[in-house]
Amino acid sequence: MKIFHKKKLIANKVKLCDAFFSKSKGLMFSRRLRKRDALIFVADREGRMETTIHMFFVFFAIDVVWLDKDKKVVDKRENIKPFTPLIIPEKPAEYVVELPKNTARHINRGDILKFVDR
């Protein structure tokens, strides 16, 4: 899968986390994300608590973008530090996209991200 923002490729090595174990593990105890890496978490339904994340046992900073069911950006946080306890999106979301630090700087609320299968 690839992720595009305004026709620009932002990730081409994407891990889809839609099962219980992959959602639970996320980036804990993982290596640092490389350029063009991403994780997409898919919630069972759109909501704020369903897409709340933490950074326990993640040893590097990341950018996070929350998307609604139409893949429109509803919130974004840049440079989230390791071991941050709770990061709650401002608005309900269905997708959480975790990206390497400094990847989301040109992404704004209201933008649309496009997921494309290979």
trRosetta pair geometry for C-beta under 8 A, 3 or more apart (Angstrom, degrees):
i j d omega theta_ij theta_ji phi_ij phi_ji
1 14 4.3 -72 81 68 98 129
1 16 6.4 77 10 -49 150 109
1 40 7.5 -64 104 11 149 139
1 115 5.9 -10 -173 -172 117 95
1 116 6.8 149 -159 78 64 43
1 117 5.7 -40 -100 -106 74 48
1 118 6.7 -87 -66 -35 30 76
2 9 6.2 -49 -175 -135 119 99
2 11 6.6 172 -155 93 53 61
2 12 4.8 -5 -111 -112 95 68
2 14 6.7 -178 -91 -8 21 127
2 115 7.5 152 78 -158 46 47
2 116 4.7 -19 60 62 95 98
2 118 7.1 108 -18 -85 96 58
3 9 7.5 105 78 -158 52 57
3 10 5.2 -53 100 65 99 95
3 11 4.2 27 36 47 109 100
3 12 7.9 -134 26 -65 65 40
3 14 6.1 119 -23 -81 101 139
3 38 5.8 -13 8 40 141 165
3 40 7.6 160 -72 -64 128 122
3 97 6.8 116 -130 -144 160 140
3 113 5.8 -8 -168 180 100 114
3 114 7.1 148 -157 77 49 50
3 115 5.9 -21 -100 -100 71 63
3 116 7.8 179 -81 20 24 78
4 7 6.1 1 178 -121 125 17
4 8 6.4 144 -159 67 76 35
4 9 5.8 -44 -101 -94 77 45
4 10 6.7 144 -122 9 23 85
4 113 7.0 153 75 -164 47 63
4 114 4.4 -16 59 60 101 103
4 116 6.5 35 -7 -7 112 118
5 8 5.5 -31 70 62 73 91
5 10 5.1 39 4 -28 108 130
5 106 7.1 137 118 97 140 100
5 107 5.6 -83 -141 -93 153 98
5 111 6.4 28 -154 156 99 135
5 113 5.6 -32 -86 -109 80 77
5 114 7.7 -179 -73 19 33 78
6 111 7.1 -62 -42 -154 97 117
9 12 6.0 7 -177 -52 125 103
9 36 7.2 13 140 -125 104 108
10 36 7.3 177 150 -118 34 60
10 38 7.4 63 116 -54 91 139
10 99 7.0 -31 153 -126 115 139
10 103 6.0 107 -172 178 106 109
10 107 7.8 22 -96 -58 162 122
10 113 7.8 -66 36 -136 136 109
11 14 5.2 92 131 -72 120 97
11 36 5.2 144 -129 -169 46 52
11 37 6.4 -21 -140 121 105 8
11 38 3.6 -10 -138 -9 165 124
11 99 6.7 -123 -62 -115 126 98
11 103 7.7 45 -60 -174 96 148
12 36 5.1 -12 27 175 83 119
13 34 7.5 17 58 68 142 105
13 36 5.8 82 16 121 92 89
13 37 4.9 -36 82 -104 107 64
13 38 7.3 140 82 22 58 66
14 37 7.7 153 -84 -166 42 44
14 38 4.8 -14 -112 69 82 97
14 39 7.4 153 -161 -97 65 22
14 40 6.0 22 -178 -9 113 108
14 115 7.8 -164 136 -139 171 96
15 22 7.4 -149 154 -165 109 126
15 38 7.4 -167 27 96 66 51
15 39 5.0 -22 67 -111 97 74
15 40 7.4 -179 86 24 48 68
16 22 7.8 45 109 134 50 155
16 40 5.3 -21 -114 65 61 103
16 42 7.0 11 -172 -15 92 115
17 22 4.0 -154 -135 132 79 106
17 23 5.0 135 155 -78 107 55
17 26 6.6 28 -122 -96 169 62
17 39 5.7 23 -13 -178 120 103
17 40 6.6 179 25 84 77 46
17 41 4.6 -27 77 -100 114 67
17 42 7.0 175 85 13 58 73
18 22 7.0 11 30 71 37 129
18 23 7.2 46 -126 -54 9 105
18 41 7.6 154 -77 -157 51 43
18 42 4.3 2 -104 45 95 120
19 22 5.0 75 58 19 86 104
19 23 6.7 -160 84 -9 37 92
20 23 6.0 -65 -148 39 23 109
20 24 6.1 20 159 -20 64 112
21 24 5.7 -58 -145 37 29 111
21 25 6.2 17 162 -11 67 110
22 25 6.1 -57 -138 42 29 103
22 26 7.7 94 162 -65 54 41
23 26 6.9 10 -177 -57 30 84
23 41 5.8 97 -123 -142 84 105
25 28 5.6 -121 -169 45 57 103
25 29 7.8 -64 -165 43 95 100
26 30 7.9 -112 120 -8 55 133
26 39 6.5 112 -152 142 71 164
26 41 7.1 -18 -103 -74 100 126
26 53 7.3 130 -124 -146 164 110
26 58 7.5 -48 113 -73 111 121
26 98 7.3 89 -167 -8 104 160
27 30 4.6 -96 -162 36 60 130
27 33 7.4 -51 -121 -48 132 102
27 39 6.6 -141 -55 -6 95 153
27 58 4.7 50 102 -115 108 114
27 62 7.1 146 10 -42 173 153
27 98 6.4 -131 -33 138 129 158
28 56 6.7 1 -107 97 112 73
28 57 4.1 42 -149 96 93 114
28 58 6.0 -78 -91 -61 47 73
29 57 5.5 -17 -44 159 73 116
30 58 7.3 -6 40 -122 92 77
32 59 7.8 -82 -71 84 80 87
32 60 4.5 73 -110 -25 91 171
32 100 7.6 62 164 -121 85 99
33 37 4.3 -155 -165 82 87 126
33 38 7.4 62 -156 -80 135 34
33 39 7.9 -110 -98 -13 127 93
33 60 7.4 -162 15 94 76 135
33 62 6.4 74 13 -110 135 106
33 98 7.3 -165 -63 132 153 94
33 99 6.9 179 131 178 159 30
33 100 4.2 -149 102 -77 111 81
34 37 4.8 93 54 -18 67 122
34 100 6.7 -65 118 -71 10 140
35 100 6.1 -75 -90 33 40 161
35 103 7.9 160 -135 -88 61 111
37 99 7.7 150 88 -143 63 53
37 100 6.2 86 54 -40 92 104
38 97 5.9 -12 -172 -170 121 91
38 98 6.5 153 -160 77 64 55
38 99 5.3 -15 -108 -95 93 72
38 103 8.0 -153 -84 129 100 164
39 97 7.3 162 82 -154 51 44
39 98 4.4 2 53 50 100 108
40 95 6.0 -23 -166 -162 96 107
40 96 7.3 150 -158 77 45 50
40 97 5.4 -12 -103 -102 74 74
40 98 8.0 -157 -71 21 31 71
40 115 7.1 43 -96 -105 167 133
41 51 7.2 147 98 -131 119 79
41 53 7.7 153 22 -85 159 115
41 95 6.8 146 75 -159 57 52
41 96 4.1 -3 52 54 110 102
41 97 7.9 -151 22 -67 71 32
41 98 7.5 54 -13 -13 102 102
42 94 6.9 3 -154 154 64 82
42 95 6.0 -17 -103 -104 60 75
43 46 6.8 121 83 -89 130 28
43 47 6.6 -148 157 38 154 85
43 50 4.0 85 -155 143 135 117
43 51 5.2 -74 -54 -65 137 87
43 93 7.1 116 2 106 138 71
43 94 5.2 -130 48 -153 103 48
43 95 7.3 -130 6 -67 87 30
43 96 7.5 82 -39 -12 97 96
44 50 6.5 -121 42 -149 78 133
45 50 6.2 -157 67 -75 67 170
45 94 7.2 -76 165 -113 24 92
46 50 7.3 162 167 58 12 141
46 68 6.3 31 -133 -151 130 73
46 69 5.5 -68 -65 -45 129 100
46 92 4.8 71 154 152 92 115
46 93 6.5 -141 -149 117 77 12
46 94 4.4 -48 -90 -65 78 92
47 50 3.9 86 63 10 109 112
47 51 6.6 162 81 1 62 90
47 92 5.0 -39 -118 -138 21 101
47 93 7.5 -52 65 48 28 48
48 51 6.6 -83 -155 48 24 91
48 52 6.7 46 149 -52 65 93
48 88 5.9 41 171 -176 103 98
48 89 5.7 -143 -134 65 75 85
48 90 7.9 -90 -119 121 116 9
48 91 7.2 -136 -84 147 98 15
48 92 5.4 -80 -44 -91 69 58
48 93 7.3 78 -98 15 44 79
49 52 5.5 -26 -147 -8 40 119
49 88 7.5 -16 -92 -132 49 108
50 93 7.8 -153 80 73 93 68
50 94 7.9 -4 103 -116 129 44
51 66 5.7 103 143 -132 143 116
51 89 5.6 -2 98 3 116 128
51 92 7.7 118 20 -164 125 48
51 93 4.3 -59 39 73 172 105
51 94 7.2 -112 -64 -88 132 6
51 95 7.6 35 -118 78 132 13
51 96 5.0 164 -159 -55 98 111
52 86 6.1 -10 180 -163 117 92
52 87 6.7 161 -161 78 66 50
52 88 4.7 -16 -111 -101 102 72
52 89 7.3 -132 -84 4 56 74
53 64 6.6 -150 39 -132 149 158
53 86 7.9 145 81 -153 38 46
53 87 5.1 -17 65 59 84 104
53 96 6.1 142 -49 -170 125 156
53 98 7.7 148 -137 -76 167 116
54 84 6.9 -160 -159 94 57 66
54 85 5.8 -33 -136 -180 106 33
54 86 5.8 -32 -91 -89 88 46
54 87 6.9 165 -90 11 34 82
55 58 4.5 -89 -165 48 73 120
55 62 7.8 -177 -114 28 115 106
55 80 6.0 -172 -64 139 141 110
55 81 6.8 143 100 97 165 47
55 82 5.5 -160 149 -148 120 32
55 83 5.6 -65 102 -11 97 11
55 84 4.2 56 26 39 126 79
55 85 7.7 -59 38 -42 79 15
55 87 7.3 59 -27 -15 97 120
56 83 6.1 54 -106 -124 46 58
56 85 7.3 41 -55 -117 95 50
57 83 7.8 82 -28 -86 30 75
58 62 7.2 -52 159 -7 140 121
58 82 5.4 -152 94 -126 71 78
58 83 7.4 -163 54 -45 72 46
59 82 5.3 27 -135 -119 25 146
60 82 6.3 62 -2 -65 13 111
60 101 7.4 -116 155 -24 94 118
61 79 5.0 2 172 -156 136 59
61 80 6.0 160 -155 71 75 43
61 81 5.5 -28 -99 -101 98 41
61 82 6.6 -89 -65 -31 57 72
61 101 4.6 53 102 -82 98 130
62 79 8.0 159 71 -116 20 20
62 80 5.6 -25 63 52 70 99
62 98 5.3 7 160 -170 146 93
62 99 6.4 142 -175 70 91 42
62 100 6.7 -84 -129 -127 74 20
62 101 5.9 -107 -111 -61 24 69
63 76 7.3 0 -180 -174 97 92
63 77 7.0 -178 -154 94 56 55
63 78 4.9 -10 -115 -121 97 61
63 79 6.8 6 -79 -34 75 42
63 80 7.2 143 -101 3 25 91
63 98 7.6 147 81 -159 50 48
63 99 4.6 -28 70 70 98 100
63 100 7.0 14 19 90 97 30
63 101 5.9 130 -28 -119 86 34
63 102 6.9 -152 -37 9 129 17
63 103 5.2 -154 41 51 138 84
63 104 3.7 -174 162 9 141 117
63 105 7.7 -101 -106 -40 153 61
64 76 7.1 173 92 -151 55 49
64 77 5.0 8 53 53 96 94
64 80 6.0 13 -4 -10 111 141
64 87 6.6 99 53 128 157 149
64 96 6.4 -16 -167 -171 106 93
64 97 6.9 151 -158 79 53 53
64 98 5.5 -18 -103 -103 81 65
64 99 7.3 176 -84 22 32 78
64 104 7.5 -52 44 -29 18 161
65 73 5.8 -57 -171 -124 107 103
65 75 7.5 167 -156 91 45 54
65 76 4.9 -6 -110 -108 73 88
65 96 7.7 152 79 -160 46 46
65 97 4.5 -14 61 60 95 107
65 99 6.9 29 -1 -4 103 121
65 104 5.4 179 -55 -121 107 133
65 107 5.8 -34 -102 121 139 152
65 113 7.0 107 121 -38 144 146
66 73 7.2 100 74 -155 53 59
66 74 5.2 -62 104 63 100 91
66 75 4.3 17 41 54 119 93
66 76 7.2 -145 21 -68 73 46
66 89 4.1 21 -27 -108 173 143
66 91 7.5 166 106 66 131 77
66 93 3.7 -91 176 -86 106 162
66 95 7.1 152 -160 85 48 58
66 96 5.7 -19 -104 -104 72 67
66 97 7.7 -167 -77 20 25 76
67 70 7.9 -129 170 75 96 48
67 71 4.8 -3 179 -142 138 44
67 72 6.3 135 -154 59 79 30
67 73 6.0 -46 -97 -90 72 43
67 74 6.6 134 -129 6 20 89
67 93 5.9 94 61 -155 30 104
67 94 6.6 -55 97 57 75 76
67 95 4.1 -9 58 62 106 109
67 96 7.8 -162 21 -72 77 24
67 97 6.6 49 -12 -13 113 110
67 113 6.0 -90 -90 36 141 116
68 71 7.2 -90 67 -19 58 13
68 72 5.1 -10 37 54 105 88
68 74 5.2 92 -42 -40 92 126
68 91 7.5 -39 -71 120 106 115
68 92 6.9 64 -113 101 91 78
68 93 5.9 -101 -81 -123 48 54
68 94 6.0 62 -171 7 34 97
68 95 7.9 -30 40 24 7 87
69 94 4.7 73 -79 -7 61 151
70 112 7.4 -61 133 -122 90 105
71 95 6.6 11 -108 26 69 146
71 112 5.7 68 106 -161 92 78
71 113 5.2 -115 171 64 105 74
71 114 6.9 102 131 -88 152 36
71 115 6.8 -142 -113 -7 146 96
72 110 6.5 -19 -176 -147 105 29
72 111 7.3 158 -154 84 62 32
72 112 5.4 -38 -97 -94 64 73
73 76 6.1 2 -173 -49 122 108
73 107 6.0 165 -92 165 158 103
73 108 6.7 142 83 102 148 34
73 109 5.2 -138 112 -123 101 36
73 110 6.3 -34 63 27 93 25
73 111 4.7 23 10 55 127 79
73 112 7.4 -135 -9 -77 81 24
73 113 6.8 89 -57 -20 91 99
74 89 6.3 60 101 171 105 130
74 90 7.1 -152 145 68 86 84
74 91 4.1 -111 173 73 120 119
74 92 7.1 -51 150 73 168 42
74 93 5.3 -160 51 -82 130 94
74 109 6.6 39 -148 -140 18 93
75 89 4.1 171 38 -152 150 91
75 90 4.7 152 -93 25 126 89
75 91 6.0 172 -38 30 104 82
75 93 6.8 -93 27 -53 103 132
75 109 6.8 15 -86 -97 29 105
76 104 5.5 -173 -165 161 120 135
76 107 5.9 168 -108 101 152 104
76 108 7.4 -104 9 -128 148 23
76 109 6.7 -138 1 -60 104 73
77 80 5.3 58 123 -62 119 108
77 87 6.1 -108 25 -163 164 130
78 101 7.5 90 -175 -151 77 67
78 102 7.4 67 -162 -84 112 35
78 104 5.6 -152 -92 73 91 109
78 105 6.4 64 -113 -83 146 68
79 101 5.5 60 -99 -143 66 104
79 102 7.5 44 -66 -54 91 63
80 84 5.5 -93 -180 18 94 151
80 87 6.1 -20 -132 -80 141 153
81 84 5.3 113 68 -48 76 105
84 87 6.0 49 119 -50 126 104
89 92 7.4 121 93 -108 123 10
89 93 5.0 31 62 -7 171 125
89 96 7.9 -141 -47 -99 128 97
93 96 6.6 95 119 -68 136 71
97 113 6.8 -48 -29 100 162 175
99 103 3.9 -114 149 70 127 140
99 104 5.6 135 60 -44 140 96
100 103 5.0 98 64 -32 74 122
102 105 5.8 -11 -162 -26 57 119
104 107 4.6 -62 -161 36 74 119
107 111 5.6 -132 -159 58 71 151
107 113 7.5 7 -135 -70 129 107
108 111 5.2 107 60 -24 67 113
